Amino acid sequence: MRYTGMATGGGGFNSYAVGNKVYGSGRSNPTMGPVDRLGYRERDRKEAARRNAMLKKLRAGFAKNYGSPAYLTDPGHGA
């Protein structure tokens, strides 16, 4: 295995960097102004629904129940 440099986190974040993070346009904080917590809840609710649909599809596939609505539904799309 070849050495490819120091370990980094995702999105260009260098975990060994010194100093404050810079997020973009010179900002030192990830959000500007008040944060609406309902957006986080909405995101988490949608992700939980997508995850549950995927698990139902997997369970139906493992049970070889290919005619099941859970198996025939595409869990990656929709609201």
N, C-alpha and C positions, 0 to 999 in steps of 0.2 A: 504494500500500500504506500502510495506516494504522499509526502507531506504537502498540504495545500495551503499552509499559512495558519494563522491563529484562528481559533474557534470563534464563530460569530453566531448571533441569534438570527431570527428571521427578519426579513425586511431591511437588511442593511444595518441592523443594530450590532455594534461591536461591544461585547460584554466586557472587554478589557480597556475600553476607551476611558480617558481621563476627562473630567469636566462634566458640565451639564449636557443633557441630551438636547438636540436641536431637531424639531419635528418637521419643519417646512416653513419656508418664507421667514426664517429666522426666529420662529416662535420657540419658546422654551417650555411650553405646556401643550399637551395634546388637544385640549379644547379651549375655546375662548368663550367666556360668558357662562351663564348658568346652564346646567345640564338637565334636560328633561328625563327623569327616571322612567317615565312611561315608555320611552323608546327602547330602553333596555328590556323592560318586561315584555314588550311586543316582540322584540327580536328573540328573546328566550322562549316565548310561547310558540312562535313559528318554528324554531329549531327543534323544540320538543315534539311538536306535531310531525315534522318531517322524520325525526328519528324514530318515533313510534310506528309510523307508516312503513319505514324501512325494515324495522324489526318484525312487523307483521308479515311483510312480504318474504323475508328470510325464513320465518317459521313455516309459512305455507309451502315454500319451496323445499325445505328439509322434509316436510311431511308428504311431499309429492302431490300436493293438492293444487295442481296447476289451473284448475277451473275456479278457484276461490277468488272472490272480488279483491281480497287483500293481495293476492299474487298478481292479478291483472292490472291493478292500479299502479301508476308511475309515481313513486313517493318523492321523486326529486323535483316535481313541478307542482304548481298550484299555490294558493294563498293559504 
